[in-house]
Amino acid sequence: MDAGLDIQFDELWGGNFNASAKYIMKTNYDLGVATKNITESLSRDISLTASFSKSGFDIPLFGLALKNDIEISFSYTFGNNSVIIYQLGENFDEKGKPQDGTTRTTLEPRIRYVMSSRVTLSLFYKRSSVAPEGASRIPATTTNEAGLDVHISIQ
């Protein structure tokens, strides 16, 4: 199952606003005739993004009135996959036996500011985490990244 939504406003707060949301869910079932079990593989993904941009506004800086641009964006992703085995026969358990799985989450806001055609500033932060599920053997991890990019063009 896939579902998505896109939204765009061309003149919101004097700028452009875009947003999208997406949801994907997939389930596979495999029948093991010799082992008398059913393996369920499930994956779910959610993605949300939004951005706002505004061009050509004035901010007096150092006595100069430069035409400035700004872009603010945000993204969020969530992914979950799991494997469950159902033993068929007399000892059937409808909850199954969890085997492997992970939950991944990423959060990323970003701001880009263009002071002129020669000076650009970007500020970003990214948080990524992975959490094991079921009998997964990977360790839980969280990564934080942040940065400031300054681009100056000299010609």
PADO-556470 format. One record per residue: residue number from 1; residue in three letters; x, z, y of N, C-alpha, C in turn. Coordinates in steps of 0.001 Angstrom, whole numbers, plus 500000, padded with zeros to 6 digits. Layout:
BEGIN
     n   res      n.x      n.z      n.y     ca.x     ca.z     ca.y      c.x      c.z      c.y
   NUM   ALA        X        Z        Y        X        Z        Y        X        Z        Y
...
This chain:
BEGIN
     n   res      n.x      n.z      n.y     ca.x     ca.z     ca.y      c.x      c.z      c.y
     1   MET   500841   500000   498830   500000   500000   500000   500891   500000   501239
     2   ASP   500619   499098   502145   501319   499030   503427   500289   499113   504547
     3   ALA   500610   499866   505577   499747   499925   506760   500645   500026   507981
     4   GLY   500266   499340   509051   501080   499375   510257   500230   499229   511502
     5   LEU   500795   499656   512622   500113   499584   513908   501160   499339   514985
     6   ASP   500918   498355   515843   501794   498064   516977   500984   498163   518265
     7   ILE   501561   498809   519278   500909   498972   520576   501887   498534   521656
     8   GLN   501380   497792   522650   502234   497369   523756   501442   497422   525059
     9   PHE   502028   498069   526079   501467   498103   527423   502505   497495   528356
    10   ASP   502134   496417   529052   503087   495741   529931   503269   496440   531269
    11   GLU   502287   497145   531749   502391   497817   533048   501929   499262   532927
    12   LEU   502736   500086   532334   502434   501508   532213   503495   502273   532990
    13   TRP   503086   503052   533988   503995   503809   534851   505041   502893   535496
    14   GLY   504652   501663   535785   505553   500721   536423   506565   500101   535478
    15   GLY   506374   500261   534186   507303   499699   533204   506567   499220   531966
    16   ASN   507304   498986   530911   506749   498502   529646   506843   499591   528586
    17   PHE   505788   499720   527793   505753   500713   526718   505406   500009   525415
    18   ASN   506195   500272   524383   505950   499732   523048   505974   500868   522044
    19   ALA   505126   500787   521043   505122   501785   519976   504683   501120   518683
    20   SER   505200   501626   517584   504771   501119   516285   504802   502247   515267
    21   ALA   503925   502126   514301   503852   503076   513196   503685   502273   511918
    22   LYS   504359   502727   510863   504300   502013   509590   504281   503018   508453
    23   TYR   503445   502761   507466   503350   503615   506284   503376   502722   505051
    24   ILE   504279   503025   504133   504403   502255   502893   504403   503231   501724
    25   MET   503586   502937   500722   503557   503764   499520   503568   502842   498305
    26   LYS   504472   503128   497373   504581   502338   496146   504634   503278   494955
    27   THR   503913   502924   493902   503929   503702   492669   504105   502743   491503
    28   ASN   505051   503052   490619   505279   502270   489401   505122   503179   488196
    29   TYR   504539   502632   487143   504396   503363   485884   505060   502558   484781
    30   ASP   505901   503221   484002   506556   502591   482857   506171   503354   481602
    31   LEU   505753   502609   480585   505370   503217   479316   506521   503080   478338
    32   GLY   507014   504218   477846   508053   504213   476819   507398   504372   475455
    33   VAL   507269   503273   474713   506570   503308   473427   507334   504158   472421
    34   ALA   508646   503977   472348   509451   504726   471370   509534   506210   471727
    35   THR   509611   506527   473014   509749   507929   473436   508407   508610   473675
    36   LYS   507327   507846   473635   505967   508360   473842   505835   509106   475172
    37   ASN   506289   508443   476233   506118   509043   477555   505820   507970   478596
    38   ILE   505304   508425   479718   505042   507563   480867   505910   508074   482013
    39   THR   506639   507156   482648   507481   507510   483788   506816   506994   485059
    40   GLU   506573   507909   485991   505977   507558   487277   507065   507594   488347
    41   SER   507230   506476   489045   508174   506396   490166   507353   506204   491434
    42   LEU   507484   507140   492358   506678   507131   493578   507597   507107   494793
    43   SER   507294   506247   495758   508051   506251   497015   507075   506144   498180
    44   ARG   507363   506935   499218   506564   506950   500441   507508   506856   501627
    45   ASP   507199   505984   502557   508011   505828   503761   507105   505802   504987
    46   ILE   507499   506569   505992   506791   506596   507271   507815   506292   508361
    47   SER   507450   505413   509269   508339   505043   510368   507538   505039   511669
    48   LEU   508046   505748   512672   507425   505782   513996   508487   505434   515039
    49   THR   508178   504523   515930   509100   504183   517014   508309   504049   518315
    50   ALA   508954   504392   519407   508353   504231   520730   509464   503962   521731
    51   SER   509177   503124   522712   510171   502867   523755   509465   502596   525082
    52   PHE   510139   502988   526137   509661   502750   527498   510819   502169   528290
    53   SER   510557   501106   529027   511609   500522   529867   511037   500200   531244
    54   LYS   511882   500390   532228   511502   500108   533610   512692   499447   534286
    55   SER   512435   498368   535011   513514   497604   535642   513331   497524   537146
    56   GLY   514470   497447   537829   514482   497131   539244   514065   498221   540200
    57   PHE   514225   499474   539848   513887   500530   540802   515153   501001   541510
    58   ASP   514980   501553   542718   516116   501968   543544   516352   503466   543434
    59   ILE   517610   503836   543228   518057   505223   543343   519289   505181   544236
    60   PRO   519192   505727   545454   520362   505700   546333   521483   506568   545757
    61   LEU   522640   505970   545568   523778   506671   544986   525021   506282   545770
    62   PHE   525723   507269   546304   526936   507051   547096   526675   506119   548282
    63   GLY   525489   506200   548853   525163   505382   550008   524760   503962   549661
    64   LEU   524696   503616   548384   524297   502279   547951   522909   502346   547323
    65   ALA   522127   501316   547524   520815   501218   546875   520913   500121   545818
    66   LEU   521181   500511   544591   521352   499556   543501   520042   499387   542737
    67   LYS   519829   498213   542206   518678   497977   541337   519030   498540   539963
    68   ASN   518238   499496   539506   518524   500200   538262   517501   499868   537185
    69   ASP   517935   499972   535939   517059   499801   534778   517216   501030   533897
    70   ILE   516131   501428   533244   516205   502542   532304   515387   502186   531065
    71   GLU   515886   502617   529930   515165   502436   528671   515254   503740   527893
    72   ILE   514113   504262   527494   514042   505490   526707   513386   505129   525384
    73   SER   514041   505470   524283   513468   505142   522977   513549   506343   522046
    74   PHE   512678   506320   521066   512590   507403   520093   512202   506801   518755
    75   SER   512882   507228   517696   512488   506767   516362   512507   507937   515385
    76   TYR   511592   507878   514443   511461   508902   513409   511165   508188   512102
    77   THR   511931   508509   511071   511655   507961   509748   511626   509089   508732
    78   PHE   510752   508938   507780   510603   509905   506698   510456   509110   505416
    79   GLY   511268   509435   504434   511188   508762   503142   511214   509772   502016
    80   ASN   510379   509541   501034   510296   510449   499896   510182   509615   498635
    81   ASN   511049   509880   497660   510894   509235   496363   511056   510271   495269
    82   SER   510294   510071   494212   510328   511023   493108   510055   510307   491797
    83   VAL   510558   510911   490724   510333   510407   489370   509775   511561   488548
    84   ILE   508651   511302   487883   508011   512311   487036   507768   511694   485665
    85   ILE   508088   512451   484622   507855   511988   483249   506688   512765   482655
    86   TYR   505750   512022   482078   504600   512614   481390   504781   512396   479890
    87   GLN   504880   513466   479135   505006   513391   477676   503615   513185   477080
    88   LEU   503453   512160   476271   502177   511899   475621   502121   512644   474294
    89   GLY   500933   512886   473821   500781   513558   472528   500113   514905   472683
    90   GLU   500352   515775   471710   499694   517085   471669   500108   518003   472815
    91   ASN   501329   517899   473288   501834   518785   474347   501726   518157   475736
    92   PHE   500698   517341   475948   500546   516647   477232   500312   517642   478369
    93   ASP   501074   517467   479461   500909   518290   480666   500606   517335   481816
    94   GLU   499439   517462   482423   499040   516520   483468   499879   516625   484732
    95   LYS   500637   517702   484913   501535   517830   486067   502838   517081   485840
    96   GLY   503186   516840   484584   504410   516129   484273   505647   516985   484467
    97   LYS   506791   516360   484222   508076   517046   484367   508896   516307   485435
    98   PRO   509088   516919   486625   509863   516258   487685   511304   516004   487235
    99   GLN   511788   514797   487511   513141   514418   487105   514099   514324   488286
   100   ASP   513792   513456   489187   514723   513138   490263   513915   512839   491515
   101   GLY   514512   513063   492653   513834   512718   493891   514578   513222   495108
   102   THR   514272   512615   496229   514876   513025   497497   513854   512874   498619
   103   THR   514068   513645   499661   513320   513499   500904   514342   513267   502008
   104   ARG   514197   512143   502722   515110   511778   503800   514351   511778   505126
   105   THR   514953   512371   506143   514339   512412   507469   515393   512050   508514
   106   THR   515025   511176   509438   515921   510792   510532   515142   510848   511843
   107   LEU   515761   511445   512845   515176   511596   514172   516213   511101   515175
   108   GLU   515823   510163   516059   516816   509594   516975   516221   509246   518344
   109   PRO   516424   510100   519347   516089   509721   520725   517313   509067   521393
   110   ARG   517046   508180   522346   518138   507466   523024   517698   507126   524448
   111   ILE   518627   507245   525388   518371   506864   526781   519478   505906   527207
   112   ARG   519084   504774   527783   520046   503789   528282   519735   503556   529756
   113   TYR   520750   503693   530582   520586   503576   532028   521552   502517   532543
   114   VAL   521023   501506   533206   521845   500428   533759   521853   500590   535272
   115   MET   523031   500965   535811   523156   501157   537260   523328   499829   537975
   116   SER   524027   498904   537349   524239   497578   537911   524615   496669   536749
   117   SER   524916   495425   537047   525307   494504   535975   526661   494881   535377
   118   ARG   527374   495813   536001   528711   496183   535527   528821   497607   534997
   119   VAL   527825   498456   535233   527909   499858   534798   526664   500221   533982
   120   THR   526903   500652   532734   525819   501046   531830   526159   502387   531198
   121   LEU   525176   503283   531139   525334   504591   530496   524311   504708   529372
   122   SER   524727   505259   528247   523810   505504   527132   524049   506901   526599
   123   LEU   522974   507601   526321   523029   508941   525762   522172   508923   524502
   124   PHE   522726   509440   523387   521953   509405   522150   522177   510662   521326
   125   TYR   521237   510896   520434   521300   511997   519467   520642   511502   518186
   126   LYS   521242   511825   517059   520681   511420   515767   520819   512571   514785
   127   ARG   519707   512931   514160   519705   513987   513144   519183   513379   511851
   128   SER   519994   513468   510814   519621   512948   509499   519698   514071   508488
   129   SER   518706   514145   507626   518743   515165   506576   518263   514569   505262
   130   VAL   518853   515065   504185   518477   514671   502828   518257   515948   502038
   131   ALA   517104   516052   501398   516785   517232   500594   516454   516781   499177
   132   PRO   517048   517431   498168   516757   517056   496784   515393   517582   496338
   133   GLU   514827   516914   495344   513567   517351   494743   513692   517299   493231
   134   GLY   512854   518065   492564   512838   518046   491104   514176   518464   490535
   135   ALA   514680   517680   489599   515955   517982   488943   517111   517198   489560
   136   SER   516957   516765   490803   518001   515994   491472   519277   516817   491598
   137   ARG   520406   516149   491424   521698   516849   491452   522449   516688   492763
   138   ILE   521870   516001   493713   522573   515854   494990   522362   517100   495838
   139   PRO   523346   517474   496636   523165   518649   497504   522358   518280   498752
   140   ALA   521711   519266   499315   520997   519058   500580   522025   518891   501698
   141   THR   521803   517920   502562   522733   517681   503670   521962   517448   504962
   142   THR   522583   517840   506060   522057   517557   507394   523224   517105   508260
   143   THR   523032   516006   508962   524065   515451   509830   523511   515340   511245
   144   ASN   524266   515837   512212   523908   515724   513623   524967   514886   514328
   145   GLU   524524   513890   515070   525429   513051   515850   524900   512991   517279
   146   ALA   525790   513034   518231   525406   512897   519634   526523   512165   520356
   147   GLY   526171   511476   521411   527213   510757   522119   526783   510268   523482
   148   LEU   527777   509903   524241   527600   509320   525563   528475   508079   525615
   149   ASP   527858   506935   525856   528593   505680   526006   528589   505302   527478
   150   VAL   529766   505036   528012   529899   504567   529387   530579   503209   529317
   151   HIS   529911   502195   529833   530463   500845   529805   530640   500371   531248
   152   ILE   531898   500108   531612   532215   499617   532955   532910   498276   532799
   153   SER   532357   497259   533414   532918   495917   533332   533696   495623   534614
   154   ILE   534968   495281   534451   535819   494941   535597   536185   493468   535463
   155   GLN   535862   492707   536498   536146   491265   536435   536964   490825   537613
